[in-house]
Amino acid sequence: METELNTGKHRRNFWIGNAVLALAMLLLFFMGPLSNALGIWAAVLWMVLAAAGMGLIMSDQSEEPPAPD
């Protein structure tokens, strides 16, 4: 029986997490103007987006890692 990891299929949380991380990366490109407008809250927003994206990606992981060869 193949696991979900071996088939290459990912659930919706994985793709949403990647989209959120892409948004966080885009936010880094505009960090200068955003920090002028929002102050320290621009960095806080980036940290929240990065944490949420990683949380979504990690929630897609299977319960047990594959056995080593």
WOWO-V589507 format. One record per pair of residues at least 24 apart in sequence whose ideal C-beta (glycine too) atoms are under 10 Angstrom apart, sorted by the first residue. I is the first residue (numbers start at 0). J is the second residue. D is the distance in Angstrom with one decimal. If there is no record, write none. Layout:
I,J,D
I,J,D
This chain:
2,61,6.1
2,63,9.1
2,65,7.2
3,59,8.7
3,60,9.5
3,61,6.1
4,59,9.6
4,60,8.2
4,61,5.7
4,64,8.9
4,65,7.0
5,61,9.9
5,65,8.1
9,56,9.1
9,59,5.9
10,55,9.8
10,58,8.6
10,59,5.3
11,55,9.2
11,59,8.6
12,54,8.9
12,55,4.8
12,56,7.4
12,57,9.0
12,58,5.1
12,59,4.8
12,60,9.8
13,55,7.2
13,56,5.9
13,57,9.5
13,58,8.5
13,59,4.0
13,60,9.0
14,55,8.8
14,56,9.3
14,59,8.8
15,51,9.3
15,52,8.4
15,55,5.4
15,56,8.9
15,58,9.8
15,59,9.3
16,51,7.8
16,52,4.8
16,53,7.0
16,54,7.3
16,55,3.1
16,56,3.8
16,57,8.0
16,58,7.8
16,59,7.1
17,52,7.2
17,55,8.3
17,56,6.9
17,59,9.9
18,52,7.9
18,55,8.9
19,47,9.7
19,48,5.8
19,49,8.3
19,50,9.5
19,51,5.4
19,52,3.7
19,53,8.8
19,54,9.0
19,55,6.4
19,56,8.8
20,48,7.6
20,49,6.8
20,51,8.9
20,52,3.7
20,53,7.2
20,55,8.6
20,56,7.4
21,48,9.7
21,52,8.2
22,48,5.9
22,49,9.6
22,51,9.6
22,52,7.8
23,47,8.8
23,48,3.9
23,49,4.7
23,50,9.1
23,51,8.5
23,52,6.0
23,53,9.4
24,48,9.2
24,49,8.9
24,52,9.4
